[in-house]
Amino acid sequence: MMGPRQEPQAALFYEFSLEDHVPQNHLLRSIDRFADLGGIRAHLADFYSHTGRPSVDPELLIRMLIVGYCFGIRSERRLCEEVHLNLAYRWFCRLDLADCVPDHSTFSKNRHGRFRESELLRHLFDTTVARCIAEGLVSGQRLAVDASLIEADANRQYSASKEDWDIARIDADAAPRAVREYLDTLDEAAFGAATPVEPKFTSYSDPASQWTAARKGPAFFAYSDNYLIDTDHGVIVDVEATRSIRQAEVGSTKTMLNRVRDRFELRPERLIADTAYGSGPMLGWLVEEKIAPHIPVIDKAGRTDGTWSRADFEWDAENNQYVCPEGEALKQFRRNYSDPSRGPTGKGVAKYQALKHTCQACPSKHKCCPNADARKITREEHEDARDVARAIAKTPQYKVSVKLRKKVEMLFAHLKRILGLGRLRLRGPCGANDEFLLAATAQNLRKLAKIFPAPQKARKA
C-alpha cells in the first residue's frame, strides 16, 4: 500500500539539540578538544575600543577560519554559507540554530586590522604547537626543513619585465595594499633583500611574488611555504613565507630554528634537509650551533674526465695541507700581488698546490693532472663543516634521516590535495603568511585529532 504524501506541517514548539545531531566520530569533535582558543580575547584586548557598538566575537571568526582550512573551503563567502547550513560547523562555532553567521566582509576587516597588528594567527599557531608538545608528539631531537611552491594570485598578463619595472614610479599612498607590503619588505631577507638579481617579470598586483619555473614547466608567480617539522609524528613546529628563491628559503631556516628555540626551547641534535640547504655557509652555521647537518653537501669539485677529484685527497688539518693518494703533500699557495686583480678571486678560499717537480715525476700524473704542470686544490671557508656533513652521510643514522625527510613532502602533498592550498587567495607577503599559518594550524589540529580521537559516546535511544 502506498503511503500518504508527506507535507511539511508547522509546529509551535521544537525540541532540538545540535549536540545530538553531530556524529560522535566527526572530525570536528576531535579537533574541538585541542582548539585552545580561550586566550584569544586577552590577546586582542588592547586592539579593541572601549566604546562603540560591540564587535563580532573574535573566537567565532577564528573557529570559522579553522573550519575553512581544515575542510578546504577556500572562499570566505562560501565558508559563511557552509557554516549557515552545516550543523556540525555550527556546533563547532558555538552557534545555535537561531544565531546569525557573520558577513564575509568581517574577515577582511579584522585580518587587515587587529589580527595582523596583534599577530593573532602566529599566536594561534604557537598555541597549537605548544599543545602538541604537551601531548608528547614533539621531542625536538630530529627536525626536518623543506619548502614548497604555492602559486600566487597573480597573472602573467598583468606584469612588467625587469626593463620596464621601476620602483621609483610607484606612488605608495595610492598603491594597493599588496604593493605597499612589497615596498615595506624590500629590506627583508625573506623577500626584497634575498638576492640582488632582478626577476624576469614582476606582477603589478602582487610584486613581492616570485616569477619562477622551478617545477620544470610553465613559469608562474609564487611564494614559498617553508616548514620546519618534528619527525616523530610529523608535527609542524614553525612555518615561514618567503620568495621562491633558494637564498630566501635557506635563510628562513635560521629564522625558524632560532624562533622554536626561543619560544619552545627546542634544541635539535640534527637537522634533516635536501641538497638545496647543503651550502658551505649554512652547514657552517649549523655546526657552530652544534646541530648535526643530515644534509647532502653541495659539492662542485667533482670531475667528469675520470681524474682524481678533491675527495680523493686526504685533508691534514694539523699541518694545513692536503695529501694526495701517492702520499705527496699539497701546501697552501701564498703570494703577494702588487695588482689585486691578479690574485685569487674566491672570498674565503685557500689554494693548495704540489711542487712542480714532484708532479712531473709522479707515476699517477695521468690520473691527477694530465694537462697541468702541478696539481692545485682549493679549500672553501666552511670546508670543515662540509667534511662533518660528508662524514655524517656515511653513517646508518643518515639513511634513517633520508626516509624521515619524506614526512615534509607528505605534509605539502596533504596541504595541496586535501586542504586545497594549491593557489593563494590573499595577496602580498602578509597575505601569504596568514594563509600559511592558518593552513599549518589546521594540519596540526588534524594531526592531534587523528592520533587522539574523541571518545565515542552511546547515542540516546
C-alpha positions as CSV (number, residue, x, y, z in Angstrom):
1,M,0.0,0.0,0.0
2,M,1.4,3.4,-1.0
3,G,1.9,5.7,2.0
4,P,0.4,9.2,2.2
5,R,2.2,12.2,0.7
6,Q,4.5,13.8,3.3
7,E,3.8,17.5,3.6
8,P,5.5,19.9,6.0
9,Q,3.5,20.9,8.9
10,A,4.3,23.9,11.1
11,A,4.7,23.3,14.8
12,L,4.5,25.7,17.6
13,F,7.4,24.2,19.6
14,Y,10.6,22.3,18.7
15,E,12.9,20.3,20.9
16,F,16.2,20.3,19.0
17,S,19.9,19.9,20.2
18,L,22.9,20.3,18.0
19,E,24.9,18.1,20.3
20,D,22.6,15.1,19.4
21,H,22.9,15.7,15.7
22,V,26.7,15.9,15.3
23,P,28.1,12.4,14.8
24,Q,30.3,11.1,17.5
25,N,33.1,10.3,15.1
26,H,33.0,13.6,13.3
27,L,36.5,15.2,12.8
28,L,35.4,18.5,14.4
29,R,34.6,16.7,17.7
30,S,38.2,15.6,18.0
31,I,39.6,19.0,16.8
32,D,37.4,20.8,19.3
33,R,39.2,19.0,22.2
34,F,42.5,20.6,21.1
35,A,41.5,24.0,19.8
36,D,42.7,26.1,22.7
37,L,41.0,29.5,21.9
38,G,40.4,30.7,25.4
39,G,43.3,33.2,25.3
40,I,42.2,35.0,22.1
41,R,40.2,37.7,23.9
42,A,43.0,38.5,26.3
43,H,45.5,38.6,23.4
44,L,43.3,41.1,21.4
45,A,42.1,43.2,24.4
46,D,44.4,46.1,23.6
47,F,43.3,46.3,20.0
48,Y,39.6,46.9,20.6
49,S,38.0,50.2,21.5
50,H,36.2,50.6,24.9
51,T,33.3,52.5,23.3
52,G,31.1,52.0,20.3
53,R,28.9,49.1,19.1
54,P,30.0,45.5,20.2
55,S,32.0,43.7,17.5
56,V,31.8,40.2,16.2
57,D,33.3,37.7,18.7
58,P,36.9,37.1,17.5
59,E,36.7,33.5,18.7
60,L,33.8,32.9,16.4
61,L,35.8,34.2,13.4
62,I,38.8,32.1,14.3
63,R,36.6,29.0,14.7
64,M,35.1,29.6,11.3
65,L,38.6,30.0,9.7
66,I,39.7,26.8,11.3
67,V,36.7,25.0,9.8
68,G,37.5,26.5,6.4
69,Y,41.2,25.5,6.4
70,C,40.5,22.0,7.9
71,F,38.0,21.2,5.2
72,G,39.5,23.0,2.2
73,I,36.8,25.8,2.0
74,R,38.9,28.4,0.3
75,S,36.3,31.2,-0.2
76,E,35.1,33.1,2.8
77,R,31.8,33.8,1.1
78,R,31.3,30.0,0.7
79,L,32.5,29.4,4.3
80,C,29.7,31.6,5.6
81,E,27.2,29.7,3.6
82,E,28.5,26.3,4.8
83,V,28.5,27.4,8.4
84,H,25.0,28.6,8.0
85,L,23.8,25.2,6.6
86,N,26.1,22.6,8.2
87,L,25.0,21.5,11.7
88,A,28.5,20.2,12.7
89,Y,30.1,23.5,11.6
90,R,27.5,25.4,13.7
91,W,28.2,23.2,16.7
92,F,32.0,23.8,16.4
93,C,31.5,27.6,16.1
94,R,29.2,27.6,19.1
95,L,26.3,28.9,17.1
96,D,22.7,27.9,17.8
97,L,20.1,27.4,15.1
98,A,18.8,30.9,15.6
99,D,22.2,32.6,15.6
100,C,23.3,34.6,12.6
101,V,26.5,33.9,10.7
102,P,28.9,36.9,10.3
103,D,29.1,38.6,6.9
104,H,32.2,37.6,4.9
105,S,33.5,41.2,4.9
106,T,34.1,40.9,8.6
107,F,37.0,38.6,8.0
108,S,38.8,41.1,5.7
109,K,38.3,44.0,8.2
110,N,39.8,42.0,11.1
111,R,42.5,40.3,9.1
112,H,43.9,43.6,7.7
113,G,43.5,45.3,11.1
114,R,43.7,43.9,14.5
115,F,44.6,40.3,13.6
116,R,47.8,41.4,11.9
117,E,48.6,44.1,14.3
118,S,48.4,41.7,17.2
119,E,50.0,38.7,15.2
120,L,47.0,36.7,16.3
121,L,47.5,34.0,13.7
122,R,51.1,33.4,14.8
123,H,49.8,33.2,18.4
124,L,47.2,30.7,17.4
125,F,49.8,28.6,15.6
126,D,52.2,28.7,18.5
127,T,49.3,27.7,20.9
128,T,48.7,24.6,18.7
129,V,52.4,23.7,18.7
130,A,52.5,24.1,22.5
131,R,49.6,21.7,22.7
132,C,51.3,19.1,20.5
133,I,54.4,19.4,22.8
134,A,52.2,18.9,25.9
135,E,50.6,15.8,24.3
136,G,54.1,14.3,23.8
137,L,54.1,14.5,20.0
138,V,57.3,16.6,19.8
139,S,60.7,15.7,21.2
140,G,62.6,18.3,19.3
141,Q,65.6,16.0,18.7
142,R,65.2,15.5,14.9
143,L,63.8,18.4,12.9
144,A,63.4,18.5,9.1
145,V,63.0,21.5,6.8
146,D,61.8,22.0,3.3
147,A,59.9,24.4,1.1
148,S,57.1,24.1,-1.4
149,L,55.9,26.5,-4.2
150,I,52.4,27.9,-3.8
151,E,51.0,29.8,-6.7
152,A,50.3,33.4,-6.0
153,D,47.1,35.3,-7.0
154,A,48.9,37.0,-9.9
155,N,48.6,36.8,-13.7
156,R,51.4,36.8,-16.2
157,Q,49.4,39.1,-18.5
158,Y,49.3,41.8,-15.8
159,S,53.1,42.1,-15.2
160,A,56.1,44.0,-16.3
161,S,59.5,42.9,-17.5
162,K,62.6,43.9,-15.5
163,E,63.5,46.5,-18.1
164,D,60.1,48.2,-17.6
165,W,59.7,47.8,-13.8
166,D,60.7,50.9,-11.9
167,I,60.1,51.1,-8.2
168,A,60.7,54.9,-8.2
169,R,57.4,55.4,-10.2
170,I,55.2,53.7,-7.5
171,D,53.1,56.1,-5.5
172,A,52.9,54.4,-2.1
173,D,49.9,56.4,-1.0
174,A,47.8,55.4,-3.9
175,A,49.1,51.9,-4.3
176,P,47.1,48.8,-3.4
177,R,47.8,47.0,-0.1
178,A,49.9,44.2,-1.7
179,V,52.1,46.8,-3.4
180,R,52.6,48.7,-0.1
181,E,53.6,45.5,1.6
182,Y,56.1,44.9,-1.2
183,L,57.7,48.3,-0.6
184,D,57.8,47.6,3.2
185,T,59.7,44.3,2.7
186,L,62.3,45.3,0.2
187,D,64.9,45.3,3.0
188,E,63.9,42.0,4.5
189,A,66.0,38.9,3.7
190,A,62.9,36.8,3.1
191,F,61.6,39.0,0.3
192,G,63.3,42.0,-1.3
193,A,66.8,41.6,0.1
194,A,67.1,37.9,-0.5
195,T,69.1,38.4,-3.7
196,P,70.2,41.4,-5.8
197,V,69.1,39.5,-9.0
198,E,66.1,41.1,-10.6
199,P,63.3,38.8,-11.6
200,K,62.4,38.4,-15.2
201,F,58.9,39.6,-14.6
202,T,57.2,41.4,-11.8
203,S,53.5,41.3,-11.1
204,Y,51.6,44.6,-10.8
205,S,49.0,43.2,-8.4
206,D,51.5,41.3,-6.2
207,P,55.1,42.4,-6.9
208,A,56.5,40.5,-3.9
209,S,55.7,37.2,-5.5
210,Q,58.5,35.5,-7.5
211,W,58.4,34.6,-11.2
212,T,59.7,31.0,-11.2
213,A,59.9,27.9,-13.4
214,A,61.3,25.7,-10.6
215,R,58.8,22.9,-11.5
216,K,60.5,22.5,-14.9
217,G,57.2,23.5,-16.5
218,P,55.5,26.8,-17.4
219,A,56.7,29.6,-15.2
220,F,54.3,31.3,-12.8
221,F,54.2,33.8,-9.9
222,A,54.6,32.0,-6.5
223,Y,55.6,32.2,-2.8
224,S,57.5,29.5,-0.9
225,D,55.9,27.9,2.1
226,N,58.7,26.8,4.4
227,Y,58.0,24.1,7.0
228,L,60.1,23.1,10.0
229,I,58.7,19.8,11.3
230,D,59.5,17.4,14.1
231,T,59.9,13.9,12.5
232,D,58.5,12.0,15.5
233,H,54.9,12.5,14.4
234,G,55.2,15.0,11.5
235,V,54.1,18.0,13.6
236,I,54.8,21.4,12.1
237,V,56.8,23.4,14.7
238,D,57.3,26.5,12.6
239,V,56.3,28.0,9.2
240,E,57.6,30.9,7.3
241,A,56.6,32.6,4.0
242,T,59.4,33.7,1.6
243,R,60.0,34.5,-2.1
244,S,60.5,31.4,-4.2
245,I,64.3,31.5,-4.4
246,R,66.9,29.3,-2.8
247,Q,68.6,32.1,-0.8
248,A,65.4,33.1,0.9
249,E,64.3,29.5,1.6
250,V,67.6,28.6,3.2
251,G,67.7,31.9,5.1
252,S,64.3,31.2,6.6
253,T,65.7,28.0,8.2
254,K,67.9,30.0,10.6
255,T,64.8,32.2,11.4
256,M,62.7,29.2,12.2
257,L,65.3,27.4,14.2
258,N,66.0,30.5,16.3
259,R,62.3,31.0,16.9
260,V,61.5,27.5,18.1
261,R,64.5,27.7,20.4
262,D,63.3,30.9,21.9
263,R,59.6,30.1,22.1
264,F,59.6,26.3,22.9
265,E,63.2,25.7,24.0
266,L,63.6,23.1,21.2
267,R,67.3,22.5,20.5
268,P,67.5,19.7,17.9
269,E,70.5,17.4,17.7
270,R,70.1,17.1,14.0
271,L,68.5,18.9,11.0
272,I,67.3,17.0,8.0
273,A,67.1,18.7,4.6
274,D,67.8,18.2,0.9
275,T,70.7,19.3,-1.2
276,A,69.4,22.9,-1.5
277,Y,70.4,23.5,2.1
278,G,73.9,22.0,1.7
279,S,75.8,25.2,1.1
280,G,79.0,25.9,3.0
281,P,77.7,28.9,5.0
282,M,74.5,27.0,6.0
283,L,76.5,23.9,7.1
284,G,79.0,26.1,8.9
285,W,76.2,27.8,10.9
286,L,74.6,24.5,11.8
287,V,77.9,23.1,13.1
288,E,78.6,26.2,15.0
289,E,75.1,25.9,16.6
290,K,76.0,22.2,17.5
291,I,73.3,20.9,15.2
292,A,74.3,17.8,13.2
293,P,73.6,18.5,9.5
294,H,72.0,15.5,7.9
295,I,72.1,17.3,4.6
296,P,73.8,16.3,1.2
297,V,76.7,18.7,0.5
298,I,76.6,21.0,-2.5
299,D,80.0,19.9,-4.0
300,K,81.1,21.1,-7.4
301,A,84.7,19.9,-7.0
302,G,83.9,16.5,-8.7
303,R,85.5,15.8,-12.1
304,T,83.8,14.1,-15.1
305,D,87.0,13.2,-17.0
306,G,88.0,10.3,-14.7
307,T,90.8,12.1,-13.0
308,W,91.2,12.4,-9.2
309,S,88.8,14.9,-7.6
310,R,89.3,16.7,-4.3
311,A,87.5,13.9,-2.5
312,D,90.4,11.6,-3.4
313,F,92.9,13.8,-1.4
314,E,93.2,13.5,2.3
315,W,93.0,16.6,4.4
316,D,95.7,17.0,7.1
317,A,94.3,19.7,9.4
318,E,97.2,19.5,11.8
319,N,99.7,20.5,9.1
320,N,97.3,22.6,7.0
321,Q,97.8,20.6,3.9
322,Y,96.3,18.0,1.5
323,V,97.9,14.6,0.9
324,C,97.5,13.0,-2.5
325,P,96.9,9.2,-3.0
326,E,100.6,8.9,-3.7
327,G,101.5,10.3,-0.3
328,E,102.8,13.7,-1.5
329,A,101.8,17.0,0.3
330,L,100.0,19.9,-1.3
331,K,101.0,23.1,0.7
332,Q,98.9,26.3,0.8
333,F,99.8,28.5,-2.1
334,R,100.6,32.1,-0.9
335,R,101.8,35.0,-2.9
336,N,101.6,38.8,-2.6
337,Y,100.3,40.5,-5.7
338,S,101.0,44.2,-6.5
339,D,97.9,44.1,-8.7
340,P,94.9,43.0,-6.7
341,S,93.1,41.8,-9.8
342,R,95.7,39.2,-10.4
343,G,95.3,37.3,-7.1
344,P,92.9,34.6,-6.1
345,T,89.3,35.7,-6.6
346,G,87.3,33.4,-4.3
347,K,86.4,35.0,-1.0
348,G,87.4,32.8,1.9
349,V,89.1,30.3,-0.5
350,A,92.5,28.9,0.1
351,K,94.6,27.4,-2.7
352,Y,96.9,24.3,-2.1
353,Q,99.5,23.2,-4.7
354,A,102.0,20.5,-5.1
355,L,105.6,21.0,-6.2
356,K,106.1,21.0,-9.9
357,H,109.0,18.6,-10.0
358,T,107.1,16.2,-7.7
359,C,104.1,16.0,-10.0
360,Q,106.3,15.7,-13.1
361,A,108.0,12.6,-11.7
362,C,104.8,11.1,-10.3
363,P,103.6,7.8,-11.9
364,S,100.0,8.8,-11.4
365,K,100.2,12.1,-13.1
366,H,97.8,11.0,-15.9
367,K,95.2,10.3,-13.2
368,C,95.7,13.5,-11.4
369,C,96.7,16.5,-13.6
370,P,97.4,15.3,-17.1
371,N,97.0,18.8,-18.6
372,A,98.8,20.8,-15.9
373,D,102.3,21.0,-14.5
374,A,101.2,20.6,-10.9
375,R,98.0,19.7,-9.1
376,K,96.1,22.5,-7.4
377,I,93.2,22.2,-4.9
378,T,91.0,24.9,-3.4
379,R,89.5,24.8,0.0
380,E,86.5,26.9,0.9
381,E,85.9,28.8,4.1
382,H,83.4,26.3,5.6
383,E,85.1,23.2,4.3
384,D,85.4,21.8,7.9
385,A,81.7,21.9,8.2
386,R,81.3,20.3,4.8
387,D,83.6,17.5,6.0
388,V,81.4,17.0,9.0
389,A,78.3,16.6,6.7
390,R,80.2,14.2,4.5
391,A,81.1,12.0,7.5
392,I,77.5,12.0,8.7
393,A,76.3,10.9,5.2
394,K,78.3,7.6,5.7
395,T,76.5,6.7,9.0
396,P,73.4,4.4,9.4
397,Q,71.6,7.4,11.1
398,Y,71.8,9.3,7.8
399,K,69.9,6.6,6.0
400,V,67.2,6.9,8.5
401,S,67.1,10.7,8.0
402,V,66.7,10.3,4.3
403,K,63.5,8.3,4.9
404,L,62.3,10.8,7.5
405,R,62.7,13.7,5.1
406,K,59.8,12.4,3.2
407,K,57.5,13.4,6.0
408,V,57.8,17.0,5.0
409,E,56.9,16.2,1.4
410,M,53.9,14.3,2.6
411,L,52.7,17.4,4.6
412,F,53.0,19.5,1.4
413,A,51.0,16.9,-0.6
414,H,48.3,17.0,2.1
415,L,48.3,20.8,2.1
416,K,47.6,21.0,-1.6
417,R,45.5,17.9,-2.3
418,I,43.3,17.7,0.9
419,L,43.3,21.3,2.2
420,G,43.2,22.7,-1.3
421,L,46.0,25.3,-0.9
422,G,47.5,25.0,-4.4
423,R,47.0,28.7,-5.1
424,L,46.9,31.6,-2.7
425,R,43.7,33.7,-2.3
426,L,45.3,36.6,-0.4
427,R,48.0,38.8,-1.9
428,G,51.2,40.3,-0.6
429,P,53.7,38.9,2.0
430,C,51.3,39.4,4.8
431,G,48.5,37.6,2.9
432,A,50.8,34.6,2.1
433,N,52.0,34.5,5.8
434,D,48.4,34.5,7.0
435,E,47.4,31.6,4.8
436,F,50.4,29.5,5.6
437,L,49.9,30.0,9.3
438,L,46.3,29.0,9.2
439,A,47.0,26.0,7.0
440,A,49.8,24.8,9.3
441,T,47.5,25.3,12.3
442,A,44.8,23.2,10.6
443,Q,47.3,20.4,9.8
444,N,48.5,20.2,13.4
445,L,44.9,20.2,14.7
446,R,44.0,17.4,12.3
447,K,47.2,15.5,13.4
448,L,46.1,15.8,17.0
449,A,42.6,14.7,16.1
450,K,43.9,11.7,14.2
451,I,46.2,10.5,17.0
452,F,43.8,11.3,19.9
453,P,40.2,10.9,18.5
454,A,37.3,11.9,20.7
455,P,35.9,9.1,22.8
456,Q,32.7,7.6,21.4
457,K,29.5,8.1,23.4
458,A,26.5,5.9,23.2
459,R,23.6,7.5,21.3
460,K,20.4,8.2,23.1
461,A,17.5,5.8,22.3
